[in-house]
Amino acid sequence: MPYPTRCWLLLTASWILCGCHYKPELHRVTQERKLYDDLCARGQNVWRMYYEGTDSTYHRFLVNDMDRWRHVRISRSELVMEEIPTTDTTQRYYCVDPCKGWIRVDGSCWLGSAGR
């Protein structure tokens, strides 16, 4: 087998193996609620924020700020959400607004000034 073909096969196999084993918890960023409180105090907000679920230690969110998505977790001791999170997976991935008390947002999920 020619060298370029072997390289291509090796790269393709590594992409497939890495993609199949992606675990968001390994890439999740722990942030403080204060970061979002400061953004709101300055009249700014993230573009979109989706609630992903809660475990015994953290509330987990999927955050879109400009052109990137991040998996974020905030300690339950720092953030008390008004709506009681359920373990039902159909109740996950809804939009929340950190500037309005972390409540569920119905309709469009554009929170930042660019979407208003």
mmCIF file of the C-alpha atoms, coordinates in Angstrom:
data_MODEL
# 
_entry.id   MODEL 
# 
loop_
_atom_site.group_PDB 
_atom_site.id 
_atom_site.type_symbol 
_atom_site.label_atom_id 
_atom_site.label_alt_id 
_atom_site.label_comp_id 
_atom_site.label_asym_id 
_atom_site.label_entity_id 
_atom_site.label_seq_id 
_atom_site.pdbx_PDB_ins_code 
_atom_site.Cartn_x 
_atom_site.Cartn_y 
_atom_site.Cartn_z 
_atom_site.occupancy 
_atom_site.B_iso_or_equiv 
_atom_site.pdbx_formal_charge 
_atom_site.auth_seq_id 
_atom_site.auth_comp_id 
_atom_site.auth_asym_id 
_atom_site.auth_atom_id 
_atom_site.pdbx_PDB_model_num 
ATOM 1   C CA . MET A 1 1   ? 0.000   0.000  0.000  1.00 0.00 ? 1   MET A CA 1 
ATOM 2   C CA . PRO A 1 2   ? 1.452   3.430  -0.926 1.00 0.00 ? 2   PRO A CA 1 
ATOM 3   C CA . TYR A 1 3   ? 2.479   5.753  1.900  1.00 0.00 ? 3   TYR A CA 1 
ATOM 4   C CA . PRO A 1 4   ? -0.233  8.449  1.338  1.00 0.00 ? 4   PRO A CA 1 
ATOM 5   C CA . THR A 1 5   ? -2.955  5.802  1.417  1.00 0.00 ? 5   THR A CA 1 
ATOM 6   C CA . ARG A 1 6   ? -1.655  4.389  4.703  1.00 0.00 ? 6   ARG A CA 1 
ATOM 7   C CA . CYS A 1 7   ? -1.552  7.873  6.226  1.00 0.00 ? 7   CYS A CA 1 
ATOM 8   C CA . TRP A 1 8   ? -5.092  8.574  5.073  1.00 0.00 ? 8   TRP A CA 1 
ATOM 9   C CA . LEU A 1 9   ? -6.370  5.297  6.533  1.00 0.00 ? 9   LEU A CA 1 
ATOM 10  C CA . LEU A 1 10  ? -4.581  5.928  9.829  1.00 0.00 ? 10  LEU A CA 1 
ATOM 11  C CA . LEU A 1 11  ? -5.978  9.453  10.103 1.00 0.00 ? 11  LEU A CA 1 
ATOM 12  C CA . THR A 1 12  ? -9.495  8.305  9.219  1.00 0.00 ? 12  THR A CA 1 
ATOM 13  C CA . ALA A 1 13  ? -9.371  5.482  11.771 1.00 0.00 ? 13  ALA A CA 1 
ATOM 14  C CA . SER A 1 14  ? -8.134  7.841  14.505 1.00 0.00 ? 14  SER A CA 1 
ATOM 15  C CA . TRP A 1 15  ? -10.887 10.399 13.736 1.00 0.00 ? 15  TRP A CA 1 
ATOM 16  C CA . ILE A 1 16  ? -13.532 7.681  13.929 1.00 0.00 ? 16  ILE A CA 1 
ATOM 17  C CA . LEU A 1 17  ? -12.190 6.282  17.188 1.00 0.00 ? 17  LEU A CA 1 
ATOM 18  C CA . CYS A 1 18  ? -11.856 9.714  18.803 1.00 0.00 ? 18  CYS A CA 1 
ATOM 19  C CA . GLY A 1 19  ? -15.304 10.802 17.645 1.00 0.00 ? 19  GLY A CA 1 
ATOM 20  C CA . CYS A 1 20  ? -16.986 7.678  18.960 1.00 0.00 ? 20  CYS A CA 1 
ATOM 21  C CA . HIS A 1 21  ? -15.555 8.145  22.436 1.00 0.00 ? 21  HIS A CA 1 
ATOM 22  C CA . TYR A 1 22  ? -16.245 11.854 22.971 1.00 0.00 ? 22  TYR A CA 1 
ATOM 23  C CA . LYS A 1 23  ? -17.289 12.498 26.564 1.00 0.00 ? 23  LYS A CA 1 
ATOM 24  C CA . PRO A 1 24  ? -18.518 16.049 27.294 1.00 0.00 ? 24  PRO A CA 1 
ATOM 25  C CA . GLU A 1 25  ? -17.718 15.694 31.005 1.00 0.00 ? 25  GLU A CA 1 
ATOM 26  C CA . LEU A 1 26  ? -14.015 15.576 30.132 1.00 0.00 ? 26  LEU A CA 1 
ATOM 27  C CA . HIS A 1 27  ? -14.340 18.923 28.331 1.00 0.00 ? 27  HIS A CA 1 
ATOM 28  C CA . ARG A 1 28  ? -16.799 20.574 30.709 1.00 0.00 ? 28  ARG A CA 1 
ATOM 29  C CA . VAL A 1 29  ? -15.704 23.875 32.231 1.00 0.00 ? 29  VAL A CA 1 
ATOM 30  C CA . THR A 1 30  ? -16.534 24.640 35.855 1.00 0.00 ? 30  THR A CA 1 
ATOM 31  C CA . GLN A 1 31  ? -17.583 28.289 36.146 1.00 0.00 ? 31  GLN A CA 1 
ATOM 32  C CA . GLU A 1 32  ? -18.846 30.471 38.925 1.00 0.00 ? 32  GLU A CA 1 
ATOM 33  C CA . ARG A 1 33  ? -22.274 32.069 38.926 1.00 0.00 ? 33  ARG A CA 1 
ATOM 34  C CA . LYS A 1 34  ? -20.515 35.410 39.511 1.00 0.00 ? 34  LYS A CA 1 
ATOM 35  C CA . LEU A 1 35  ? -19.296 35.401 35.892 1.00 0.00 ? 35  LEU A CA 1 
ATOM 36  C CA . TYR A 1 36  ? -22.892 35.467 34.629 1.00 0.00 ? 36  TYR A CA 1 
ATOM 37  C CA . ASP A 1 37  ? -24.001 37.930 37.310 1.00 0.00 ? 37  ASP A CA 1 
ATOM 38  C CA . ASP A 1 38  ? -21.234 40.304 36.156 1.00 0.00 ? 38  ASP A CA 1 
ATOM 39  C CA . LEU A 1 39  ? -22.284 39.930 32.504 1.00 0.00 ? 39  LEU A CA 1 
ATOM 40  C CA . CYS A 1 40  ? -25.882 40.762 33.406 1.00 0.00 ? 40  CYS A CA 1 
ATOM 41  C CA . ALA A 1 41  ? -24.799 43.767 35.507 1.00 0.00 ? 41  ALA A CA 1 
ATOM 42  C CA . ARG A 1 42  ? -22.982 45.142 32.433 1.00 0.00 ? 42  ARG A CA 1 
ATOM 43  C CA . GLY A 1 43  ? -26.090 44.642 30.284 1.00 0.00 ? 43  GLY A CA 1 
ATOM 44  C CA . GLN A 1 44  ? -24.574 41.717 28.381 1.00 0.00 ? 44  GLN A CA 1 
ATOM 45  C CA . ASN A 1 45  ? -25.587 38.102 28.121 1.00 0.00 ? 45  ASN A CA 1 
ATOM 46  C CA . VAL A 1 46  ? -24.483 34.889 26.449 1.00 0.00 ? 46  VAL A CA 1 
ATOM 47  C CA . TRP A 1 47  ? -26.162 34.220 23.116 1.00 0.00 ? 47  TRP A CA 1 
ATOM 48  C CA . ARG A 1 48  ? -27.846 30.969 24.098 1.00 0.00 ? 48  ARG A CA 1 
ATOM 49  C CA . MET A 1 49  ? -27.814 28.811 27.230 1.00 0.00 ? 49  MET A CA 1 
ATOM 50  C CA . TYR A 1 50  ? -29.478 25.417 27.491 1.00 0.00 ? 50  TYR A CA 1 
ATOM 51  C CA . TYR A 1 51  ? -30.044 23.517 30.711 1.00 0.00 ? 51  TYR A CA 1 
ATOM 52  C CA . GLU A 1 52  ? -28.639 19.980 30.390 1.00 0.00 ? 52  GLU A CA 1 
ATOM 53  C CA . GLY A 1 53  ? -29.353 18.466 33.765 1.00 0.00 ? 53  GLY A CA 1 
ATOM 54  C CA . THR A 1 54  ? -28.359 18.341 37.404 1.00 0.00 ? 54  THR A CA 1 
ATOM 55  C CA . ASP A 1 55  ? -26.438 15.863 39.483 1.00 0.00 ? 55  ASP A CA 1 
ATOM 56  C CA . SER A 1 56  ? -25.668 15.885 43.210 1.00 0.00 ? 56  SER A CA 1 
ATOM 57  C CA . THR A 1 57  ? -22.951 18.542 42.815 1.00 0.00 ? 57  THR A CA 1 
ATOM 58  C CA . TYR A 1 58  ? -23.511 20.608 39.639 1.00 0.00 ? 58  TYR A CA 1 
ATOM 59  C CA . HIS A 1 59  ? -26.086 22.112 37.309 1.00 0.00 ? 59  HIS A CA 1 
ATOM 60  C CA . ARG A 1 60  ? -24.917 21.478 33.729 1.00 0.00 ? 60  ARG A CA 1 
ATOM 61  C CA . PHE A 1 61  ? -25.495 23.816 30.779 1.00 0.00 ? 61  PHE A CA 1 
ATOM 62  C CA . LEU A 1 62  ? -24.650 24.047 27.090 1.00 0.00 ? 62  LEU A CA 1 
ATOM 63  C CA . VAL A 1 63  ? -23.599 27.638 26.396 1.00 0.00 ? 63  VAL A CA 1 
ATOM 64  C CA . ASN A 1 64  ? -23.271 29.398 23.028 1.00 0.00 ? 64  ASN A CA 1 
ATOM 65  C CA . ASP A 1 65  ? -21.268 32.600 23.162 1.00 0.00 ? 65  ASP A CA 1 
ATOM 66  C CA . MET A 1 66  ? -20.504 34.062 19.748 1.00 0.00 ? 66  MET A CA 1 
ATOM 67  C CA . ASP A 1 67  ? -19.168 31.250 17.572 1.00 0.00 ? 67  ASP A CA 1 
ATOM 68  C CA . ARG A 1 68  ? -18.397 28.523 20.096 1.00 0.00 ? 68  ARG A CA 1 
ATOM 69  C CA . TRP A 1 69  ? -20.342 26.080 22.224 1.00 0.00 ? 69  TRP A CA 1 
ATOM 70  C CA . ARG A 1 70  ? -19.130 25.071 25.679 1.00 0.00 ? 70  ARG A CA 1 
ATOM 71  C CA . HIS A 1 71  ? -20.254 22.518 28.212 1.00 0.00 ? 71  HIS A CA 1 
ATOM 72  C CA . VAL A 1 72  ? -20.412 24.396 31.512 1.00 0.00 ? 72  VAL A CA 1 
ATOM 73  C CA . ARG A 1 73  ? -21.177 23.306 35.037 1.00 0.00 ? 73  ARG A CA 1 
ATOM 74  C CA . ILE A 1 74  ? -22.029 25.548 37.988 1.00 0.00 ? 74  ILE A CA 1 
ATOM 75  C CA . SER A 1 75  ? -22.002 24.337 41.568 1.00 0.00 ? 75  SER A CA 1 
ATOM 76  C CA . ARG A 1 76  ? -25.427 23.725 43.101 1.00 0.00 ? 76  ARG A CA 1 
ATOM 77  C CA . SER A 1 77  ? -24.249 25.598 46.194 1.00 0.00 ? 77  SER A CA 1 
ATOM 78  C CA . GLU A 1 78  ? -23.900 28.786 44.081 1.00 0.00 ? 78  GLU A CA 1 
ATOM 79  C CA . LEU A 1 79  ? -27.050 28.462 42.022 1.00 0.00 ? 79  LEU A CA 1 
ATOM 80  C CA . VAL A 1 80  ? -30.565 27.611 43.108 1.00 0.00 ? 80  VAL A CA 1 
ATOM 81  C CA . MET A 1 81  ? -32.805 27.268 40.089 1.00 0.00 ? 81  MET A CA 1 
ATOM 82  C CA . GLU A 1 82  ? -36.465 28.274 40.447 1.00 0.00 ? 82  GLU A CA 1 
ATOM 83  C CA . GLU A 1 83  ? -37.717 25.301 38.499 1.00 0.00 ? 83  GLU A CA 1 
ATOM 84  C CA . ILE A 1 84  ? -36.946 22.019 40.167 1.00 0.00 ? 84  ILE A CA 1 
ATOM 85  C CA . PRO A 1 85  ? -34.901 19.956 37.714 1.00 0.00 ? 85  PRO A CA 1 
ATOM 86  C CA . THR A 1 86  ? -36.268 16.500 37.033 1.00 0.00 ? 86  THR A CA 1 
ATOM 87  C CA . THR A 1 87  ? -34.514 13.309 36.125 1.00 0.00 ? 87  THR A CA 1 
ATOM 88  C CA . ASP A 1 88  ? -36.807 12.968 33.108 1.00 0.00 ? 88  ASP A CA 1 
ATOM 89  C CA . THR A 1 89  ? -34.626 13.355 30.007 1.00 0.00 ? 89  THR A CA 1 
ATOM 90  C CA . THR A 1 90  ? -37.486 14.980 28.056 1.00 0.00 ? 90  THR A CA 1 
ATOM 91  C CA . GLN A 1 91  ? -37.235 17.971 30.424 1.00 0.00 ? 91  GLN A CA 1 
ATOM 92  C CA . ARG A 1 92  ? -33.634 18.707 29.496 1.00 0.00 ? 92  ARG A CA 1 
ATOM 93  C CA . TYR A 1 93  ? -32.096 20.999 26.908 1.00 0.00 ? 93  TYR A CA 1 
ATOM 94  C CA . TYR A 1 94  ? -34.430 23.904 27.397 1.00 0.00 ? 94  TYR A CA 1 
ATOM 95  C CA . CYS A 1 95  ? -33.292 27.499 27.224 1.00 0.00 ? 95  CYS A CA 1 
ATOM 96  C CA . VAL A 1 96  ? -32.628 29.425 30.457 1.00 0.00 ? 96  VAL A CA 1 
ATOM 97  C CA . ASP A 1 97  ? -31.771 33.085 30.958 1.00 0.00 ? 97  ASP A CA 1 
ATOM 98  C CA . PRO A 1 98  ? -29.111 33.802 33.597 1.00 0.00 ? 98  PRO A CA 1 
ATOM 99  C CA . CYS A 1 99  ? -30.127 37.487 33.651 1.00 0.00 ? 99  CYS A CA 1 
ATOM 100 C CA . LYS A 1 100 ? -33.716 36.684 34.612 1.00 0.00 ? 100 LYS A CA 1 
ATOM 101 C CA . GLY A 1 101 ? -33.136 34.392 37.564 1.00 0.00 ? 101 GLY A CA 1 
ATOM 102 C CA . TRP A 1 102 ? -32.143 31.318 35.546 1.00 0.00 ? 102 TRP A CA 1 
ATOM 103 C CA . ILE A 1 103 ? -35.741 30.687 34.532 1.00 0.00 ? 103 ILE A CA 1 
ATOM 104 C CA . ARG A 1 104 ? -36.908 28.765 31.493 1.00 0.00 ? 104 ARG A CA 1 
ATOM 105 C CA . VAL A 1 105 ? -37.289 30.924 28.382 1.00 0.00 ? 105 VAL A CA 1 
ATOM 106 C CA . ASP A 1 106 ? -40.105 30.045 25.988 1.00 0.00 ? 106 ASP A CA 1 
ATOM 107 C CA . GLY A 1 107 ? -39.923 30.850 22.314 1.00 0.00 ? 107 GLY A CA 1 
ATOM 108 C CA . SER A 1 108 ? -36.676 32.058 20.788 1.00 0.00 ? 108 SER A CA 1 
ATOM 109 C CA . CYS A 1 109 ? -33.526 31.292 22.723 1.00 0.00 ? 109 CYS A CA 1 
ATOM 110 C CA . TRP A 1 110 ? -31.560 34.338 21.514 1.00 0.00 ? 110 TRP A CA 1 
ATOM 111 C CA . LEU A 1 111 ? -30.515 35.970 24.765 1.00 0.00 ? 111 LEU A CA 1 
ATOM 112 C CA . GLY A 1 112 ? -27.636 38.201 23.695 1.00 0.00 ? 112 GLY A CA 1 
ATOM 113 C CA . SER A 1 113 ? -28.049 41.685 22.285 1.00 0.00 ? 113 SER A CA 1 
ATOM 114 C CA . ALA A 1 114 ? -27.187 40.421 18.787 1.00 0.00 ? 114 ALA A CA 1 
ATOM 115 C CA . GLY A 1 115 ? -30.340 38.302 18.730 1.00 0.00 ? 115 GLY A CA 1 
ATOM 116 C CA . ARG A 1 116 ? -32.755 40.926 20.050 1.00 0.00 ? 116 ARG A CA 1 
# 
